[in-house]
Amino acid sequence: MTTNRLRIAAAGMVTVLALLVSACLLTPGKFTSTLDLRKDGRFSFTYAGEIRMLALGKLAEMADKEKGETPGMVETPCMDDSMKDRPCTAKERAEQKQAWADSRKATAERKAREAEQMKALLGGIDPSSPQAAEELAARLRRQAGWRSVVYKGDGLFVVDFAIAGRLDHDFAFPTIERFPMANAFVQLYRRSDGTVRVDAPGFGASSGAGNPFAAMMTGLAGMSSAGASSKEAPQPPQFEGTFTLTTDGALLANNTDEGPQSDPSGQRLAWAVNARQSAAPTALLKLDR
């Protein structure tokens, strides 16, 4: 691969990873999740299993590679009036050297700006720092509901989350303190007519706001044409789990294959979640006002 093609591929990777960070891209891995919603408004939610923060491992890896790079100047051949190569004059060599130095300075300034922007999007955490993952894990442990958060490396966290309360407001999981943007796995919307809409965009394989990774793959395709290998590009995350909803309220709509099933606590909806299921789980329930 030529130097220029390597630079193009690296630029493509930086652009995609910047988008991943700006979306604060979280994806499920292997997991089990439950939601119990009572018609009087009481609810409990659990999520046990894996969560991946895709940009975290890749950005640290890229930072390590960049620290070891010391690219030197490559002199561009000069040409005479007949467009044939000729030796460059001292003045031309000096101009090339100055242009190269200016380019190096501009690149360093751009990288510094991008690093600060990424830290701001991650609530002050430097994603290229070896301590970034543990800082994030410690922040989650301080939040209510996160009973266990263990970092396994390469952006993978194993978590145990459980929370209960009264649904007199909207609810989303996960949320992370000081992160301005974080894509939700599960969202509950309480309406004024007593209905509740349950959406689980993070449990669907199709592209969209809840699962933005699929949309990013279009950008990654351009990296291959620039010469990047498949190993250099982030691969689509593999996720598999179950999402179960139980309620004693009235089920008005849902997109399960089997529909509501009888349950000791009322009715039960169950979704198998994996990359083969394009539709994200959704349901509409009626509660007592």
HUTA-V721882 format. One record per residue. N is the residue number from 0. PSI is psi as a letter, one per 20 degrees, with the letter a starting at -180 (NA if undefined). Layout:
n=N psi=PSI
n=N psi=PSI
This chain:
n=0 psi=p
n=1 psi=r
n=2 psi=g
n=3 psi=g
n=4 psi=h
n=5 psi=g
n=6 psi=h
n=7 psi=g
n=8 psi=g
n=9 psi=g
n=10 psi=h
n=11 psi=g
n=12 psi=g
n=13 psi=g
n=14 psi=g
n=15 psi=g
n=16 psi=h
n=17 psi=h
n=18 psi=h
n=19 psi=g
n=20 psi=g
n=21 psi=h
n=22 psi=i
n=23 psi=l
n=24 psi=o
n=25 psi=p
n=26 psi=q
n=27 psi=q
n=28 psi=d
n=29 psi=p
n=30 psi=r
n=31 psi=p
n=32 psi=q
n=33 psi=q
n=34 psi=p
n=35 psi=p
n=36 psi=o
n=37 psi=q
n=38 psi=i
n=39 psi=j
n=40 psi=i
n=41 psi=q
n=42 psi=q
n=43 psi=q
n=44 psi=p
n=45 psi=q
n=46 psi=o
n=47 psi=p
n=48 psi=b
n=49 psi=q
n=50 psi=p
n=51 psi=p
n=52 psi=n
n=53 psi=h
n=54 psi=h
n=55 psi=g
n=56 psi=g
n=57 psi=g
n=58 psi=h
n=59 psi=g
n=60 psi=g
n=61 psi=h
n=62 psi=g
n=63 psi=g
n=64 psi=g
n=65 psi=h
n=66 psi=h
n=67 psi=i
n=68 psi=p
n=69 psi=m
n=70 psi=p
n=71 psi=r
n=72 psi=p
n=73 psi=o
n=74 psi=p
n=75 psi=p
n=76 psi=q
n=77 psi=q
n=78 psi=q
n=79 psi=a
n=80 psi=h
n=81 psi=j
n=82 psi=k
n=83 psi=q
n=84 psi=q
n=85 psi=r
n=86 psi=p
n=87 psi=q
n=88 psi=r
n=89 psi=h
n=90 psi=g
n=91 psi=h
n=92 psi=h
n=93 psi=g
n=94 psi=g
n=95 psi=g
n=96 psi=g
n=97 psi=g
n=98 psi=h
n=99 psi=g
n=100 psi=g
n=101 psi=h
n=102 psi=g
n=103 psi=g
n=104 psi=g
n=105 psi=h
n=106 psi=g
n=107 psi=g
n=108 psi=h
n=109 psi=g
n=110 psi=h
n=111 psi=g
n=112 psi=g
n=113 psi=h
n=114 psi=g
n=115 psi=h
n=116 psi=g
n=117 psi=h
n=118 psi=h
n=119 psi=g
n=120 psi=h
n=121 psi=k
n=122 psi=k
n=123 psi=i
n=124 psi=p
n=125 psi=o
n=126 psi=i
n=127 psi=i
n=128 psi=p
n=129 psi=h
n=130 psi=j
n=131 psi=g
n=132 psi=g
n=133 psi=h
n=134 psi=g
n=135 psi=g
n=136 psi=g
n=137 psi=h
n=138 psi=g
n=139 psi=g
n=140 psi=h
n=141 psi=h
n=142 psi=q
n=143 psi=p
n=144 psi=h
n=145 psi=n
n=146 psi=h
n=147 psi=p
n=148 psi=o
n=149 psi=p
n=150 psi=p
n=151 psi=i
n=152 psi=q
n=153 psi=l
n=154 psi=j
n=155 psi=p
n=156 psi=q
n=157 psi=p
n=158 psi=q
n=159 psi=o
n=160 psi=p
n=161 psi=p
n=162 psi=q
n=163 psi=q
n=164 psi=b
n=165 psi=p
n=166 psi=m
n=167 psi=j
n=168 psi=r
n=169 psi=q
n=170 psi=q
n=171 psi=q
n=172 psi=p
n=173 psi=q
n=174 psi=q
n=175 psi=p
n=176 psi=p
n=177 psi=j
n=178 psi=o
n=179 psi=h
n=180 psi=p
n=181 psi=p
n=182 psi=p
n=183 psi=q
n=184 psi=g
n=185 psi=p
n=186 psi=p
n=187 psi=p
n=188 psi=o
n=189 psi=p
n=190 psi=r
n=191 psi=i
n=192 psi=j
n=193 psi=i
n=194 psi=q
n=195 psi=p
n=196 psi=p
n=197 psi=p
n=198 psi=q
n=199 psi=m
n=200 psi=h
n=201 psi=i
n=202 psi=j
n=203 psi=q
n=204 psi=i
n=205 psi=q
n=206 psi=q
n=207 psi=a
n=208 psi=h
n=209 psi=h
n=210 psi=m
n=211 psi=i
n=212 psi=g
n=213 psi=h
n=214 psi=h
n=215 psi=h
n=216 psi=h
n=217 psi=g
n=218 psi=h
n=219 psi=h
n=220 psi=h
n=221 psi=h
n=222 psi=h
n=223 psi=g
n=224 psi=h
n=225 psi=i
n=226 psi=j
n=227 psi=q
n=228 psi=r
n=229 psi=h
n=230 psi=h
n=231 psi=h
n=232 psi=q
n=233 psi=p
n=234 psi=q
n=235 psi=p
n=236 psi=q
n=237 psi=p
n=238 psi=q
n=239 psi=p
n=240 psi=a
n=241 psi=q
n=242 psi=p
n=243 psi=p
n=244 psi=p
n=245 psi=q
n=246 psi=q
n=247 psi=j
n=248 psi=r
n=249 psi=p
n=250 psi=o
n=251 psi=h
n=252 psi=q
n=253 psi=r
n=254 psi=k
n=255 psi=q
n=256 psi=h
n=257 psi=i
n=258 psi=a
n=259 psi=p
n=260 psi=q
n=261 psi=q
n=262 psi=q
n=263 psi=h
n=264 psi=j
n=265 psi=d
n=266 psi=q
n=267 psi=p
n=268 psi=p
n=269 psi=p
n=270 psi=p
n=271 psi=p
n=272 psi=p
n=273 psi=r
n=274 psi=i
n=275 psi=i
n=276 psi=o
n=277 psi=h
n=278 psi=p
n=279 psi=q
n=280 psi=p
n=281 psi=q
n=282 psi=q
n=283 psi=p
n=284 psi=q
n=285 psi=p
n=286 psi=r
n=287 psi=q
n=288 psi=NA
